[in-house]
Structure formats: C-alpha cells, structure tokens
Amino acid sequence: MHRINLLPWRAELRKERQKNFAISAVVAIVIGGLIMWSVNTYLQGRIDHQNSRNQRLQQEIATLDEQIKEIRNLRLRKDRLLLRMAAIDELQRARPEVAFLFDEIVKVMPEGVYLTEFTQSGRSLLFKGVAESSTRVSALMRNIANSPSMADPRLQVVQSGQPQRGAAQAPRGPGRQAEFTLAARQVGGSDDEEGQQ
C-alpha cells in the first residue's frame, strides 16, 4: 500500500490559517484603533463643549460681580444721600424751634430773675442766673413746667446771699439774692412725633 504524504497539505493549511489570523489581527487592530479614535474624538468634543460653557459661565459671573459692585456702590451713595436729606430735614425743622425757644424763654422768666448764662446741648437746656429770691426761682421752675416747649425743670444749685465780686449782678432789691443753676429739657416737633409712634 502506498503511503500518502499529507505534510505539504497541512503546511499549506497552517500557512493559510496564519495568514488569515494575521489579516484578522490587523483588521481587529485597525477596527479597535478606529473605535478608540472615534471614542476619544467624541469625548474630547464633549470636554471642549463643557469647557466653552464653563468659560462662558465664568464671564457671566464676572459680569454679575461687576454689577453687584455697582449696586452696592449705588446703595451706599443712596444711604449717604438719605442721611444728608435727614440731616437737612432736621435742620429745617429746628430753624423755627430756635426762635420759638428764645421767645418762650422770655415768656417764662418771672420778674426779678436775670439770666447770666444759657446753654443748649441737643435737647438739654441749662439756665444760670440771679434771682431776687429763691421764690422767684420756684416761679421760674413752674413756668418752665407749664411751657409747651420746655419740660422737666431740675434745680441743680441755688445759693442765697450776696453775689461775689465780678459776677453779673441783678438790680438790687429789698430781699437777698439767689444764684441758681437750673436744667430743663426742650420738647418740640420731633419729641411729639416720637411720642405718637
């Protein structure tokens, strides 16, 4: 019986398989590379799109920050203007009060009482003077308590006797003179408004 040699056929089949495997491997590498490239391109496009959106948001935030600064500056200027307007209003309201206060001081002074000094600090009033007697000082306190523009008279100092040399002297009367210091409080339009609130 003849022997059939199958070695060349097997070698050719092996070569064919190796060739097909190499082609399949190259095709798989190319396809894998294309897939990787397309995925990378897609992801890079998404990243670029998100970066452009982030950059636009940063620009909008910077614009809004500038607008917020402008709004704060405008509010600060508005508050300053309101404070100035309130101060001007207060001064306008106080203008007639001063004249009325001096007129009222003349009205509350009884006969025989003479002021040597008058001081106003805010709403606080301080009277220093000389009276012909301590009863005249009491009359001054009653007049201040009944006045529409003054209230809360408080006697701080009263000294009976002869005035010191160099001090302002009231005209001499039959009784002993009394030097006094009297505090009071001014009441007016702003106090009335506070009382109504």
Residue pairs with C-beta under 8 A, 6 or more apart in sequence:
90 190
93 189
93 190
97 149
97 186
97 188
97 189
100 149
100 188
101 120
101 149
101 150
101 186
104 147
104 148
104 149
104 150
105 115
105 118
107 143
107 147
108 140
108 143
108 144
108 147
108 150
109 115
109 140
109 143
110 136
110 139
110 140
110 143
111 136
112 131
112 132
112 133
112 136
112 170
112 173
113 129
113 130
113 131
113 132
113 136
113 137
113 139
113 140
113 170
114 129
114 130
114 131
114 168
114 170
114 171
115 127
115 128
115 129
116 128
116 129
116 130
116 167
116 168
117 126
117 127
117 128
117 129
118 125
118 126
118 127
118 128
119 125
119 126
120 126
120 186
123 185
123 186
123 187
123 191
124 183
124 184
124 185
124 186
125 150
125 183
125 184
125 185
125 186
126 181
126 182
126 183
127 140
127 180
127 181
127 182
127 183
127 184
128 179
128 180
128 181
128 182
129 170
129 179
129 180
129 182
130 163
130 167
130 168
130 169
130 170
130 177
130 178
130 179
130 180
131 137
131 140
131 170
131 177
131 178
131 180
132 170
132 173
132 175
132 177
132 178
133 173
133 175
133 176
133 177
133 178
134 158
134 160
134 178
136 178
137 155
137 158
137 178
137 180
137 182
140 153
140 182
141 153
141 155
141 182
144 150
144 151
144 153
144 182
144 184
145 151
145 152
145 153
148 187
149 186
149 187
149 188
150 184
150 185
150 186
150 187
151 184
151 185
151 187
152 184
152 185
153 182
153 183
153 184
154 182
154 183
154 184
155 180
155 181
155 182
156 181
156 182
156 183
157 179
157 180
157 181
158 178
158 179
158 180
158 181
159 178
159 179
159 180
160 176
160 177
160 178
161 176
161 177
162 176
162 177
163 169
163 170
163 177
163 179
167 179
169 177
170 177
